[in-house]
Amino acid sequence: MIEYALYFTAGCYGIALLLDLWRIGVGPDPADRILALDTMVINVIALLVLYGVWRGTAIYFEAAMLVAMVGFVSTVAYCRFVLRGDIIE
C-alpha cells in the first residue's frame, strides 16, 4: 500500500517539476523565474526524500539536506544579481 502512495506522490511532484519548468520559460518577470527555481528545489528535495523512503536508506536524506543548502544559497545569489547586478560586492 505504501508503494502506491509513493508512486502517486512521485508523480505529483514530477508534474509540479514540469509546471515549474513551464513557469521558468514563460515567466513574465525575473521574480517569477526566481520563485519557480526555488519551488523546483523544494520539489527535488521532496523527490529525494521520497526515494529515500522507497529505498529504505538514509543517504538520500543527506543528499536532500545538501540540495536544500545549495538551493538556498543559489536563490539568494540570484536575487542579489537581479536586484543589484552583482553578486559579490
PyMOL Python script that loads the backbone (N, CA, C, O; Angstrom):
from pymol import cmd

cmd.read_pdbstr("""\
ATOM      1  N   MET A   1       0.820  -1.194   0.000  1.00  0.00           N
ATOM      2  CA  MET A   1       0.000   0.000   0.000  1.00  0.00           C
ATOM      3  C   MET A   1       0.866   1.262   0.000  1.00  0.00           C
ATOM      4  O   MET A   1       0.532   2.252  -0.651  1.00  0.00           O
ATOM      5  N   ILE A   2       1.984   1.218   0.738  1.00  0.00           N
ATOM      6  CA  ILE A   2       2.844   2.395   0.786  1.00  0.00           C
ATOM      7  C   ILE A   2       3.489   2.659  -0.573  1.00  0.00           C
ATOM      8  O   ILE A   2       3.795   3.804  -0.909  1.00  0.00           O
ATOM      9  N   GLU A   3       3.696   1.594  -1.355  1.00  0.00           N
ATOM     10  CA  GLU A   3       4.290   1.773  -2.680  1.00  0.00           C
ATOM     11  C   GLU A   3       3.385   2.596  -3.576  1.00  0.00           C
ATOM     12  O   GLU A   3       3.864   3.443  -4.330  1.00  0.00           O
ATOM     13  N   TYR A   4       2.082   2.359  -3.504  1.00  0.00           N
ATOM     14  CA  TYR A   4       1.147   3.133  -4.321  1.00  0.00           C
ATOM     15  C   TYR A   4       1.148   4.603  -3.918  1.00  0.00           C
ATOM     16  O   TYR A   4       1.069   5.493  -4.765  1.00  0.00           O
ATOM     17  N   ALA A   5       1.238   4.843  -2.625  1.00  0.00           N
ATOM     18  CA  ALA A   5       1.299   6.228  -2.154  1.00  0.00           C
ATOM     19  C   ALA A   5       2.585   6.904  -2.620  1.00  0.00           C
ATOM     20  O   ALA A   5       2.570   8.078  -2.991  1.00  0.00           O
ATOM     21  N   LEU A   6       3.692   6.173  -2.604  1.00  0.00           N
ATOM     22  CA  LEU A   6       4.960   6.727  -3.071  1.00  0.00           C
ATOM     23  C   LEU A   6       4.921   7.010  -4.570  1.00  0.00           C
ATOM     24  O   LEU A   6       5.429   8.038  -5.019  1.00  0.00           O
ATOM     25  N   TYR A   7       4.325   6.111  -5.344  1.00  0.00           N
ATOM     26  CA  TYR A   7       4.202   6.333  -6.787  1.00  0.00           C
ATOM     27  C   TYR A   7       3.326   7.556  -7.073  1.00  0.00           C
ATOM     28  O   TYR A   7       3.648   8.372  -7.936  1.00  0.00           O
ATOM     29  N   PHE A   8       2.233   7.668  -6.351  1.00  0.00           N
ATOM     30  CA  PHE A   8       1.323   8.797  -6.558  1.00  0.00           C
ATOM     31  C   PHE A   8       1.997  10.116  -6.224  1.00  0.00           C
ATOM     32  O   PHE A   8       1.904  11.074  -6.993  1.00  0.00           O
ATOM     33  N   THR A   9       2.673  10.175  -5.085  1.00  0.00           N
ATOM     34  CA  THR A   9       3.328  11.433  -4.703  1.00  0.00           C
ATOM     35  C   THR A   9       4.494  11.755  -5.626  1.00  0.00           C
ATOM     36  O   THR A   9       4.725  12.924  -5.936  1.00  0.00           O
ATOM     37  N   ALA A  10       5.233  10.743  -6.069  1.00  0.00           N
ATOM     38  CA  ALA A  10       6.321  10.997  -7.017  1.00  0.00           C
ATOM     39  C   ALA A  10       5.766  11.534  -8.329  1.00  0.00           C
ATOM     40  O   ALA A  10       6.361  12.429  -8.928  1.00  0.00           O
ATOM     41  N   GLY A  11       4.644  11.006  -8.783  1.00  0.00           N
ATOM     42  CA  GLY A  11       4.007  11.522  -9.989  1.00  0.00           C
ATOM     43  C   GLY A  11       3.546  12.953  -9.826  1.00  0.00           C
ATOM     44  O   GLY A  11       3.699  13.772 -10.732  1.00  0.00           O
ATOM     45  N   CYS A  12       2.978  13.254  -8.663  1.00  0.00           N
ATOM     46  CA  CYS A  12       2.534  14.635  -8.411  1.00  0.00           C
ATOM     47  C   CYS A  12       3.715  15.604  -8.390  1.00  0.00           C
ATOM     48  O   CYS A  12       3.632  16.699  -8.948  1.00  0.00           O
ATOM     49  N   TYR A  13       4.798  15.208  -7.756  1.00  0.00           N
ATOM     50  CA  TYR A  13       5.968  16.081  -7.726  1.00  0.00           C
ATOM     51  C   TYR A  13       6.627  16.181  -9.101  1.00  0.00           C
ATOM     52  O   TYR A  13       7.199  17.218  -9.437  1.00  0.00           O
ATOM     53  N   GLY A  14       6.551  15.120  -9.894  1.00  0.00           N
ATOM     54  CA  GLY A  14       7.058  15.183 -11.258  1.00  0.00           C
ATOM     55  C   GLY A  14       6.265  16.166 -12.106  1.00  0.00           C
ATOM     56  O   GLY A  14       6.840  16.932 -12.879  1.00  0.00           O
ATOM     57  N   ILE A  15       4.947  16.144 -11.962  1.00  0.00           N
ATOM     58  CA  ILE A  15       4.105  17.113 -12.677  1.00  0.00           C
ATOM     59  C   ILE A  15       4.414  18.525 -12.196  1.00  0.00           C
ATOM     60  O   ILE A  15       4.458  19.461 -12.994  1.00  0.00           O
ATOM     61  N   ALA A  16       4.627  18.676 -10.896  1.00  0.00           N
ATOM     62  CA  ALA A  16       4.968  20.002 -10.364  1.00  0.00           C
ATOM     63  C   ALA A  16       6.295  20.496 -10.936  1.00  0.00           C
ATOM     64  O   ALA A  16       6.446  21.688 -11.203  1.00  0.00           O
ATOM     65  N   LEU A  17       7.254  19.595 -11.128  1.00  0.00           N
ATOM     66  CA  LEU A  17       8.527  19.994 -11.743  1.00  0.00           C
ATOM     67  C   LEU A  17       8.323  20.455 -13.187  1.00  0.00           C
ATOM     68  O   LEU A  17       8.944  21.425 -13.622  1.00  0.00           O
ATOM     69  N   LEU A  18       7.472  19.776 -13.918  1.00  0.00           N
ATOM     70  CA  LEU A  18       7.183  20.201 -15.286  1.00  0.00           C
ATOM     71  C   LEU A  18       6.500  21.568 -15.318  1.00  0.00           C
ATOM     72  O   LEU A  18       6.794  22.392 -16.184  1.00  0.00           O
ATOM     73  N   LEU A  19       5.596  21.804 -14.378  1.00  0.00           N
ATOM     74  CA  LEU A  19       4.947  23.113 -14.310  1.00  0.00           C
ATOM     75  C   LEU A  19       5.940  24.204 -13.915  1.00  0.00           C
ATOM     76  O   LEU A  19       5.833  25.341 -14.375  1.00  0.00           O
ATOM     77  N   ASP A  20       6.900  23.860 -13.065  1.00  0.00           N
ATOM     78  CA  ASP A  20       7.951  24.825 -12.721  1.00  0.00           C
ATOM     79  C   ASP A  20       8.808  25.157 -13.934  1.00  0.00           C
ATOM     80  O   ASP A  20       9.177  26.314 -14.138  1.00  0.00           O
ATOM     81  N   LEU A  21       9.126  24.150 -14.739  1.00  0.00           N
ATOM     82  CA  LEU A  21       9.879  24.414 -15.967  1.00  0.00           C
ATOM     83  C   LEU A  21       9.100  25.324 -16.910  1.00  0.00           C
ATOM     84  O   LEU A  21       9.673  26.197 -17.561  1.00  0.00           O
ATOM     85  N   TRP A  22       7.796  25.112 -16.974  1.00  0.00           N
ATOM     86  CA  TRP A  22       6.958  25.981 -17.801  1.00  0.00           C
ATOM     87  C   TRP A  22       6.989  27.417 -17.279  1.00  0.00           C
ATOM     88  O   TRP A  22       7.065  28.362 -18.065  1.00  0.00           O
ATOM     89  N   ARG A  23       6.932  27.584 -15.966  1.00  0.00           N
ATOM     90  CA  ARG A  23       6.951  28.924 -15.384  1.00  0.00           C
ATOM     91  C   ARG A  23       8.299  29.588 -15.608  1.00  0.00           C
ATOM     92  O   ARG A  23       8.356  30.802 -15.803  1.00  0.00           O
ATOM     93  N   ILE A  24       9.367  28.837 -15.585  1.00  0.00           N
ATOM     94  CA  ILE A  24      10.689  29.409 -15.853  1.00  0.00           C
ATOM     95  C   ILE A  24      10.759  29.906 -17.295  1.00  0.00           C
ATOM     96  O   ILE A  24      11.323  30.969 -17.558  1.00  0.00           O
ATOM     97  N   GLY A  25      10.200  29.156 -18.215  1.00  0.00           N
ATOM     98  CA  GLY A  25      10.248  29.554 -19.611  1.00  0.00           C
ATOM     99  C   GLY A  25       9.301  30.685 -19.965  1.00  0.00           C
ATOM    100  O   GLY A  25       9.627  31.515 -20.814  1.00  0.00           O
ATOM    101  N   VAL A  26       8.143  30.737 -19.338  1.00  0.00           N
ATOM    102  CA  VAL A  26       7.116  31.692 -19.717  1.00  0.00           C
ATOM    103  C   VAL A  26       7.037  32.874 -18.755  1.00  0.00           C
ATOM    104  O   VAL A  26       6.418  33.887 -19.079  1.00  0.00           O
ATOM    105  N   GLY A  27       7.648  32.763 -17.588  1.00  0.00           N
ATOM    106  CA  GLY A  27       7.510  33.779 -16.549  1.00  0.00           C
ATOM    107  C   GLY A  27       7.742  35.188 -17.055  1.00  0.00           C
ATOM    108  O   GLY A  27       8.774  35.462 -17.667  1.00  0.00           O
ATOM    109  N   PRO A  28       6.800  36.087 -16.813  1.00  0.00           N
ATOM    110  CA  PRO A  28       6.951  37.444 -17.344  1.00  0.00           C
ATOM    111  C   PRO A  28       8.030  38.261 -16.637  1.00  0.00           C
ATOM    112  O   PRO A  28       8.627  39.146 -17.250  1.00  0.00           O
ATOM    113  N   ASP A  29       8.282  37.990 -15.394  1.00  0.00           N
ATOM    114  CA  ASP A  29       9.250  38.769 -14.617  1.00  0.00           C
ATOM    115  C   ASP A  29      10.384  37.875 -14.146  1.00  0.00           C
ATOM    116  O   ASP A  29      10.215  36.661 -14.037  1.00  0.00           O
ATOM    117  N   PRO A  30      11.539  38.466 -13.866  1.00  0.00           N
ATOM    118  CA  PRO A  30      12.611  37.668 -13.245  1.00  0.00           C
ATOM    119  C   PRO A  30      12.219  37.130 -11.872  1.00  0.00           C
ATOM    120  O   PRO A  30      12.693  36.072 -11.459  1.00  0.00           O
ATOM    121  N   ALA A  31      11.353  37.860 -11.164  1.00  0.00           N
ATOM    122  CA  ALA A  31      10.907  37.379  -9.847  1.00  0.00           C
ATOM    123  C   ALA A  31      10.125  36.071  -9.983  1.00  0.00           C
ATOM    124  O   ALA A  31      10.256  35.180  -9.144  1.00  0.00           O
ATOM    125  N   ASP A  32       9.315  35.954 -11.037  1.00  0.00           N
ATOM    126  CA  ASP A  32       8.586  34.701 -11.261  1.00  0.00           C
ATOM    127  C   ASP A  32       9.542  33.556 -11.535  1.00  0.00           C
ATOM    128  O   ASP A  32       9.319  32.431 -11.090  1.00  0.00           O
ATOM    129  N   ARG A  33      10.593  33.841 -12.258  1.00  0.00           N
ATOM    130  CA  ARG A  33      11.569  32.796 -12.554  1.00  0.00           C
ATOM    131  C   ARG A  33      12.331  32.372 -11.301  1.00  0.00           C
ATOM    132  O   ARG A  33      12.628  31.192 -11.117  1.00  0.00           O
ATOM    133  N   ILE A  34      12.646  33.346 -10.437  1.00  0.00           N
ATOM    134  CA  ILE A  34      13.334  33.024  -9.184  1.00  0.00           C
ATOM    135  C   ILE A  34      12.446  32.149  -8.305  1.00  0.00           C
ATOM    136  O   ILE A  34      12.913  31.162  -7.738  1.00  0.00           O
ATOM    137  N   LEU A  35      11.173  32.507  -8.190  1.00  0.00           N
ATOM    138  CA  LEU A  35      10.255  31.701  -7.385  1.00  0.00           C
ATOM    139  C   LEU A  35      10.076  30.307  -7.970  1.00  0.00           C
ATOM    140  O   LEU A  35       9.959  29.332  -7.227  1.00  0.00           O
ATOM    141  N   ALA A  36      10.052  30.204  -9.291  1.00  0.00           N
ATOM    142  CA  ALA A  36       9.931  28.883  -9.913  1.00  0.00           C
ATOM    143  C   ALA A  36      11.170  28.034  -9.639  1.00  0.00           C
ATOM    144  O   ALA A  36      11.050  26.835  -9.388  1.00  0.00           O
ATOM    145  N   LEU A  37      12.359  28.639  -9.683  1.00  0.00           N
ATOM    146  CA  LEU A  37      13.573  27.889  -9.363  1.00  0.00           C
ATOM    147  C   LEU A  37      13.582  27.436  -7.906  1.00  0.00           C
ATOM    148  O   LEU A  37      13.997  26.318  -7.599  1.00  0.00           O
ATOM    149  N   ASP A  38      13.126  28.304  -7.017  1.00  0.00           N
ATOM    150  CA  ASP A  38      13.078  27.944  -5.606  1.00  0.00           C
ATOM    151  C   ASP A  38      12.071  26.819  -5.366  1.00  0.00           C
ATOM    152  O   ASP A  38      12.333  25.901  -4.589  1.00  0.00           O
ATOM    153  N   THR A  39      10.935  26.894  -6.027  1.00  0.00           N
ATOM    154  CA  THR A  39       9.939  25.829  -5.913  1.00  0.00           C
ATOM    155  C   THR A  39      10.465  24.532  -6.511  1.00  0.00           C
ATOM    156  O   THR A  39      10.162  23.447  -6.015  1.00  0.00           O
ATOM    157  N   MET A  40      11.253  24.644  -7.578  1.00  0.00           N
ATOM    158  CA  MET A  40      11.840  23.455  -8.189  1.00  0.00           C
ATOM    159  C   MET A  40      12.811  22.774  -7.223  1.00  0.00           C
ATOM    160  O   MET A  40      12.863  21.546  -7.154  1.00  0.00           O
ATOM    161  N   VAL A  41      13.568  23.563  -6.487  1.00  0.00           N
ATOM    162  CA  VAL A  41      14.485  22.996  -5.489  1.00  0.00           C
ATOM    163  C   VAL A  41      13.697  22.260  -4.412  1.00  0.00           C
ATOM    164  O   VAL A  41      14.093  21.175  -3.986  1.00  0.00           O
ATOM    165  N   ILE A  42      12.590  22.838  -3.972  1.00  0.00           N
ATOM    166  CA  ILE A  42      11.763  22.195  -2.952  1.00  0.00           C
ATOM    167  C   ILE A  42      11.198  20.878  -3.473  1.00  0.00           C
ATOM    168  O   ILE A  42      11.153  19.885  -2.746  1.00  0.00           O
ATOM    169  N   ASN A  43      10.766  20.871  -4.737  1.00  0.00           N
ATOM    170  CA  ASN A  43      10.235  19.635  -5.316  1.00  0.00           C
ATOM    171  C   ASN A  43      11.314  18.561  -5.448  1.00  0.00           C
ATOM    172  O   ASN A  43      11.039  17.381  -5.230  1.00  0.00           O
ATOM    173  N   VAL A  44      12.521  18.952  -5.797  1.00  0.00           N
ATOM    174  CA  VAL A  44      13.622  17.988  -5.893  1.00  0.00           C
ATOM    175  C   VAL A  44      13.945  17.422  -4.509  1.00  0.00           C
ATOM    176  O   VAL A  44      14.219  16.230  -4.368  1.00  0.00           O
ATOM    177  N   ILE A  45      13.910  18.278  -3.499  1.00  0.00           N
ATOM    178  CA  ILE A  45      14.138  17.795  -2.130  1.00  0.00           C
ATOM    179  C   ILE A  45      13.080  16.764  -1.749  1.00  0.00           C
ATOM    180  O   ILE A  45      13.399  15.725  -1.170  1.00  0.00           O
ATOM    181  N   ALA A  46      11.825  17.051  -2.073  1.00  0.00           N
ATOM    182  CA  ALA A  46      10.746  16.117  -1.755  1.00  0.00           C
ATOM    183  C   ALA A  46      10.927  14.796  -2.502  1.00  0.00           C
ATOM    184  O   ALA A  46      10.698  13.727  -1.938  1.00  0.00           O
ATOM    185  N   LEU A  47      11.338  14.869  -3.769  1.00  0.00           N
ATOM    186  CA  LEU A  47      11.572  13.635  -4.524  1.00  0.00           C
ATOM    187  C   LEU A  47      12.727  12.822  -3.945  1.00  0.00           C
ATOM    188  O   LEU A  47      12.668  11.593  -3.919  1.00  0.00           O
ATOM    189  N   LEU A  48      13.772  13.499  -3.485  1.00  0.00           N
ATOM    190  CA  LEU A  48      14.884  12.778  -2.859  1.00  0.00           C
ATOM    191  C   LEU A  48      14.444  12.089  -1.574  1.00  0.00           C
ATOM    192  O   LEU A  48      14.839  10.953  -1.312  1.00  0.00           O
ATOM    193  N   VAL A  49      13.638  12.762  -0.783  1.00  0.00           N
ATOM    194  CA  VAL A  49      13.154  12.149   0.460  1.00  0.00           C
ATOM    195  C   VAL A  49      12.251  10.963   0.146  1.00  0.00           C
ATOM    196  O   VAL A  49      12.349   9.917   0.788  1.00  0.00           O
ATOM    197  N   LEU A  50      11.368  11.127  -0.846  1.00  0.00           N
ATOM    198  CA  LEU A  50      10.504  10.009  -1.229  1.00  0.00           C
ATOM    199  C   LEU A  50      11.308   8.813  -1.731  1.00  0.00           C
ATOM    200  O   LEU A  50      10.989   7.668  -1.414  1.00  0.00           O
ATOM    201  N   TYR A  51      12.340   9.080  -2.506  1.00  0.00           N
ATOM    202  CA  TYR A  51      13.175   7.996  -2.999  1.00  0.00           C
ATOM    203  C   TYR A  51      13.924   7.314  -1.851  1.00  0.00           C
ATOM    204  O   TYR A  51      14.121   6.099  -1.860  1.00  0.00           O
ATOM    205  N   GLY A  52      14.337   8.112  -0.868  1.00  0.00           N
ATOM    206  CA  GLY A  52      14.982   7.535   0.305  1.00  0.00           C
ATOM    207  C   GLY A  52      14.048   6.643   1.103  1.00  0.00           C
ATOM    208  O   GLY A  52      14.463   5.607   1.622  1.00  0.00           O
ATOM    209  N   VAL A  53      12.787   7.043   1.201  1.00  0.00           N
ATOM    210  CA  VAL A  53      11.797   6.204   1.889  1.00  0.00           C
ATOM    211  C   VAL A  53      11.568   4.927   1.096  1.00  0.00           C
ATOM    212  O   VAL A  53      11.481   3.840   1.667  1.00  0.00           O
ATOM    213  N   TRP A  54      11.471   5.062  -0.223  1.00  0.00           N
ATOM    214  CA  TRP A  54      11.226   3.887  -1.068  1.00  0.00           C
ATOM    215  C   TRP A  54      12.381   2.893  -1.005  1.00  0.00           C
ATOM    216  O   TRP A  54      12.155   1.685  -0.934  1.00  0.00           O
ATOM    217  N   ARG A  55      13.615   3.391  -1.030  1.00  0.00           N
ATOM    218  CA  ARG A  55      14.782   2.514  -0.989  1.00  0.00           C
ATOM    219  C   ARG A  55      15.130   2.056   0.427  1.00  0.00           C
ATOM    220  O   ARG A  55      15.815   1.048   0.605  1.00  0.00           O
ATOM    221  N   GLY A  56      14.664   2.790   1.426  1.00  0.00           N
ATOM    222  CA  GLY A  56      14.930   2.410   2.804  1.00  0.00           C
ATOM    223  C   GLY A  56      16.338   2.730   3.270  1.00  0.00           C
ATOM    224  O   GLY A  56      16.883   2.023   4.118  1.00  0.00           O
ATOM    225  N   THR A  57      16.932   3.775   2.734  1.00  0.00           N
ATOM    226  CA  THR A  57      18.278   4.162   3.111  1.00  0.00           C
ATOM    227  C   THR A  57      18.305   5.639   3.498  1.00  0.00           C
ATOM    228  O   THR A  57      17.466   6.426   3.059  1.00  0.00           O
ATOM    229  N   ALA A  58      19.270   5.996   4.315  1.00  0.00           N
ATOM    230  CA  ALA A  58      19.343   7.366   4.826  1.00  0.00           C
ATOM    231  C   ALA A  58      20.234   8.273   3.986  1.00  0.00           C
ATOM    232  O   ALA A  58      20.284   9.476   4.244  1.00  0.00           O
ATOM    233  N   ILE A  59      20.929   7.747   3.004  1.00  0.00           N
ATOM    234  CA  ILE A  59      21.856   8.572   2.234  1.00  0.00           C
ATOM    235  C   ILE A  59      21.114   9.637   1.427  1.00  0.00           C
ATOM    236  O   ILE A  59      21.656  10.716   1.189  1.00  0.00           O
ATOM    237  N   TYR A  60      19.903   9.353   1.012  1.00  0.00           N
ATOM    238  CA  TYR A  60      19.135  10.321   0.229  1.00  0.00           C
ATOM    239  C   TYR A  60      18.635  11.475   1.087  1.00  0.00           C
ATOM    240  O   TYR A  60      18.399  12.569   0.574  1.00  0.00           O
ATOM    241  N   PHE A  61      18.474  11.247   2.373  1.00  0.00           N
ATOM    242  CA  PHE A  61      18.102  12.340   3.264  1.00  0.00           C
ATOM    243  C   PHE A  61      19.259  13.325   3.406  1.00  0.00           C
ATOM    244  O   PHE A  61      19.052  14.537   3.471  1.00  0.00           O
ATOM    245  N   GLU A  62      20.466  12.795   3.451  1.00  0.00           N
ATOM    246  CA  GLU A  62      21.643  13.675   3.496  1.00  0.00           C
ATOM    247  C   GLU A  62      21.804  14.440   2.184  1.00  0.00           C
ATOM    248  O   GLU A  62      22.177  15.613   2.181  1.00  0.00           O
ATOM    249  N   ALA A  63      21.522  13.770   1.080  1.00  0.00           N
ATOM    250  CA  ALA A  63      21.567  14.449  -0.220  1.00  0.00           C
ATOM    251  C   ALA A  63      20.509  15.545  -0.284  1.00  0.00           C
ATOM    252  O   ALA A  63      20.746  16.601  -0.870  1.00  0.00           O
ATOM    253  N   ALA A  64      19.350  15.303   0.313  1.00  0.00           N
ATOM    254  CA  ALA A  64      18.298  16.326   0.339  1.00  0.00           C
ATOM    255  C   ALA A  64      18.743  17.536   1.151  1.00  0.00           C
ATOM    256  O   ALA A  64      18.425  18.670   0.793  1.00  0.00           O
ATOM    257  N   MET A  65      19.465  17.310   2.225  1.00  0.00           N
ATOM    258  CA  MET A  65      19.979  18.436   3.016  1.00  0.00           C
ATOM    259  C   MET A  65      20.997  19.248   2.212  1.00  0.00           C
ATOM    260  O   MET A  65      20.999  20.478   2.275  1.00  0.00           O
ATOM    261  N   LEU A  66      21.851  18.572   1.465  1.00  0.00           N
ATOM    262  CA  LEU A  66      22.823  19.281   0.626  1.00  0.00           C
ATOM    263  C   LEU A  66      22.132  20.083  -0.467  1.00  0.00           C
ATOM    264  O   LEU A  66      22.518  21.220  -0.740  1.00  0.00           O
ATOM    265  N   VAL A  67      21.120  19.505  -1.093  1.00  0.00           N
ATOM    266  CA  VAL A  67      20.376  20.223  -2.127  1.00  0.00           C
ATOM    267  C   VAL A  67      19.668  21.429  -1.520  1.00  0.00           C
ATOM    268  O   VAL A  67      19.581  22.478  -2.158  1.00  0.00           O
ATOM    269  N   ALA A  68      19.161  21.294  -0.298  1.00  0.00           N
ATOM    270  CA  ALA A  68      18.492  22.417   0.361  1.00  0.00           C
ATOM    271  C   ALA A  68      19.465  23.564   0.620  1.00  0.00           C
ATOM    272  O   ALA A  68      19.129  24.730   0.410  1.00  0.00           O
ATOM    273  N   MET A  69      20.668  23.232   1.074  1.00  0.00           N
ATOM    274  CA  MET A  69      21.651  24.289   1.332  1.00  0.00           C
ATOM    275  C   MET A  69      22.082  24.974   0.044  1.00  0.00           C
ATOM    276  O   MET A  69      22.158  26.202  -0.012  1.00  0.00           O
ATOM    277  N   VAL A  70      22.361  24.198  -0.979  1.00  0.00           N
ATOM    278  CA  VAL A  70      22.772  24.781  -2.261  1.00  0.00           C
ATOM    279  C   VAL A  70      21.624  25.573  -2.874  1.00  0.00           C
ATOM    280  O   VAL A  70      21.851  26.630  -3.463  1.00  0.00           O
ATOM    281  N   GLY A  71      20.410  25.084  -2.746  1.00  0.00           N
ATOM    282  CA  GLY A  71      19.249  25.794  -3.268  1.00  0.00           C
ATOM    283  C   GLY A  71      19.039  27.132  -2.593  1.00  0.00           C
ATOM    284  O   GLY A  71      18.711  28.116  -3.256  1.00  0.00           O
ATOM    285  N   PHE A  72      19.225  27.184  -1.276  1.00  0.00           N
ATOM    286  CA  PHE A  72      19.070  28.448  -0.567  1.00  0.00           C
ATOM    287  C   PHE A  72      20.117  29.460  -1.009  1.00  0.00           C
ATOM    288  O   PHE A  72      19.798  30.618  -1.278  1.00  0.00           O
ATOM    289  N   VAL A  73      21.362  29.020  -1.081  1.00  0.00           N
ATOM    290  CA  VAL A  73      22.445  29.922  -1.480  1.00  0.00           C
ATOM    291  C   VAL A  73      22.243  30.408  -2.911  1.00  0.00           C
ATOM    292  O   VAL A  73      22.465  31.583  -3.203  1.00  0.00           O
ATOM    293  N   SER A  74      21.825  29.515  -3.804  1.00  0.00           N
ATOM    294  CA  SER A  74      21.639  29.928  -5.195  1.00  0.00           C
ATOM    295  C   SER A  74      20.459  30.874  -5.342  1.00  0.00           C
ATOM    296  O   SER A  74      20.511  31.783  -6.171  1.00  0.00           O
ATOM    297  N   THR A  75      19.400  30.694  -4.570  1.00  0.00           N
ATOM    298  CA  THR A  75      18.269  31.614  -4.619  1.00  0.00           C
ATOM    299  C   THR A  75      18.671  33.000  -4.134  1.00  0.00           C
ATOM    300  O   THR A  75      18.305  34.003  -4.747  1.00  0.00           O
ATOM    301  N   VAL A  76      19.411  33.064  -3.051  1.00  0.00           N
ATOM    302  CA  VAL A  76      19.874  34.356  -2.536  1.00  0.00           C
ATOM    303  C   VAL A  76      20.819  35.022  -3.530  1.00  0.00           C
ATOM    304  O   VAL A  76      20.726  36.229  -3.755  1.00  0.00           O
ATOM    305  N   ALA A  77      21.712  34.263  -4.120  1.00  0.00           N
ATOM    306  CA  ALA A  77      22.657  34.837  -5.091  1.00  0.00           C
ATOM    307  C   ALA A  77      21.926  35.352  -6.324  1.00  0.00           C
ATOM    308  O   ALA A  77      22.247  36.428  -6.829  1.00  0.00           O
ATOM    309  N   TYR A  78      20.951  34.598  -6.811  1.00  0.00           N
ATOM    310  CA  TYR A  78      20.216  35.040  -7.995  1.00  0.00           C
ATOM    311  C   TYR A  78      19.390  36.286  -7.695  1.00  0.00           C
ATOM    312  O   TYR A  78      19.286  37.175  -8.540  1.00  0.00           O
ATOM    313  N   CYS A  79      18.801  36.362  -6.499  1.00  0.00           N
ATOM    314  CA  CYS A  79      18.054  37.564  -6.110  1.00  0.00           C
ATOM    315  C   CYS A  79      18.969  38.775  -6.025  1.00  0.00           C
ATOM    316  O   CYS A  79      18.609  39.860  -6.483  1.00  0.00           O
ATOM    317  N   ARG A  80      20.138  38.601  -5.447  1.00  0.00           N
ATOM    318  CA  ARG A  80      21.085  39.716  -5.372  1.00  0.00           C
ATOM    319  C   ARG A  80      21.537  40.149  -6.746  1.00  0.00           C
ATOM    320  O   ARG A  80      21.721  41.341  -6.988  1.00  0.00           O
ATOM    321  N   PHE A  81      21.720  39.199  -7.657  1.00  0.00           N
ATOM    322  CA  PHE A  81      22.125  39.547  -9.007  1.00  0.00           C
ATOM    323  C   PHE A  81      21.035  40.330  -9.727  1.00  0.00           C
ATOM    324  O   PHE A  81      21.329  41.286 -10.445  1.00  0.00           O
ATOM    325  N   VAL A  82      19.781  39.931  -9.540  1.00  0.00           N
ATOM    326  CA  VAL A  82      18.678  40.635 -10.196  1.00  0.00           C
ATOM    327  C   VAL A  82      18.517  42.029  -9.602  1.00  0.00           C
ATOM    328  O   VAL A  82      18.271  42.987 -10.335  1.00  0.00           O
ATOM    329  N   LEU A  83      18.652  42.155  -8.288  1.00  0.00           N
ATOM    330  CA  LEU A  83      18.450  43.458  -7.646  1.00  0.00           C
ATOM    331  C   LEU A  83      19.612  44.414  -7.860  1.00  0.00           C
ATOM    332  O   LEU A  83      19.392  45.598  -8.115  1.00  0.00           O
ATOM    333  N   ARG A  84      20.835  43.932  -7.763  1.00  0.00           N
ATOM    334  CA  ARG A  84      21.998  44.813  -7.793  1.00  0.00           C
ATOM    335  C   ARG A  84      22.844  44.692  -9.047  1.00  0.00           C
ATOM    336  O   ARG A  84      23.620  45.599  -9.348  1.00  0.00           O
ATOM    337  N   GLY A  85      22.722  43.622  -9.770  1.00  0.00           N
ATOM    338  CA  GLY A  85      23.528  43.427 -10.954  1.00  0.00           C
ATOM    339  C   GLY A  85      24.885  42.829 -10.660  1.00  0.00           C
ATOM    340  O   GLY A  85      25.681  42.616 -11.574  1.00  0.00           O
ATOM    341  N   ASP A  86      25.161  42.553  -9.394  1.00  0.00           N
ATOM    342  CA  ASP A  86      26.437  41.978  -8.989  1.00  0.00           C
ATOM    343  C   ASP A  86      26.211  41.087  -7.776  1.00  0.00           C
ATOM    344  O   ASP A  86      25.425  41.424  -6.890  1.00  0.00           O
ATOM    345  N   ILE A  87      26.882  39.976  -7.736  1.00  0.00           N
ATOM    346  CA  ILE A  87      26.689  39.044  -6.615  1.00  0.00           C
ATOM    347  C   ILE A  87      27.644  39.387  -5.481  1.00  0.00           C
ATOM    348  O   ILE A  87      27.237  39.444  -4.321  1.00  0.00           O
ATOM    349  N   ILE A  88      28.893  39.612  -5.804  1.00  0.00           N
ATOM    350  CA  ILE A  88      29.909  39.914  -4.797  1.00  0.00           C
ATOM    351  C   ILE A  88      30.217  41.399  -4.864  1.00  0.00           C
ATOM    352  O   ILE A  88      30.532  41.936  -5.926  1.00  0.00           O
ATOM    353  N   GLU A  89      30.122  42.051  -3.723  1.00  0.00           N
ATOM    354  CA  GLU A  89      30.353  43.499  -3.690  1.00  0.00           C
ATOM    355  C   GLU A  89      31.818  43.840  -3.656  1.00  0.00           C
ATOM    356  O   GLU A  89      32.177  45.017  -3.627  1.00  0.00           O
TER     357      GLU A  89
END
""", "prot")
cmd.dss("prot")
cmd.show_as("cartoon", "prot")
cmd.util.cbc("prot")
cmd.orient("prot")
